[in-house]
């Protein structure tokens, strides 16, 4: 139980879900080999995720990169060309997750925001260690911008987004785009992002047991992605440690009260604001890490999706 939060404040729907997981004896992610963990994560979506909404177009793409081909999935909510676009990186600790695990979320965000989404199937650890995921995320974002005309999107209104490890990648790509100088991004959507690979914030201790994502699982993900302790200090693994967070695109940061990553997400939002960026930050105090994809069983997940989409619309709205 989290020491800094009254468990009575946990969403009753979340409490019921955690009880069900315990009753069914589902193995914790950190006890599985990556291949098994990926399969379990993929299969679990059928129980917790809503029905996939229909869109005008959903199309699989493939691009070439220095690290090999990268699969993408484009979500177009309406036939109009020249819409804004969000390049989306899925969560899963840089170890699990794929285009299918986040297909429903991407559809929901596209339909509710009016933006095109392009989801990225970046390379995962332990087969591909840091910074392979960063390299793929950066290559994919540049590719989308370079192919904006043929993708039917507005090259001047491209954002990045992601949840958890994907939120980490989105934050890192925003920094890389600023420093490159030739890829102005319009928005960053950071859903309970991992921003500090050192894992030292207080919420790692207080929320590290009993709320689905545990300290052991975080260590499992970290050690499948990061090779050396020194890499924790690399801002591409820990964007919170970048010395200059100024001149970044407007950000929407969403965190969850019972999430081990809560405090590093709040810290990142604070530093973005202190550096002079436009930033909105919302805490869902009754929620756990990963809740936004669980709209079939957690009502607040649907509210969170609607809030993210509204921010996308507001910042990247059609001119």
Secondary structure, DSSP 8 states (H G I E B T S, - for coil): --TTS-GGGS-HHHHHHHHHHHHHT---GGGS-HHHHHHHHHHHHHHHS------SEEEEEEE--TTS-EEEEEEESSS-SSEEEEEEE--STTTS--TTTTHHHHHHHHHHH--EEEEEE---TTTS-TTHHHHHHHHHHHHHHHTHHHHTEEEEEEEEEEETHHHHHHHHHHHHHHHHSS----EEEEES----TT--SHHHHHTSSSSSS-HHHHHHHHHHH--SGGGGGSTTT-GGG-S---S---EEEEEETT-TTHHHHHHHHHHHHHTT--EEEEEETT--TTGGG-TTT-HHHHHHHHHHHHHHHHHH---
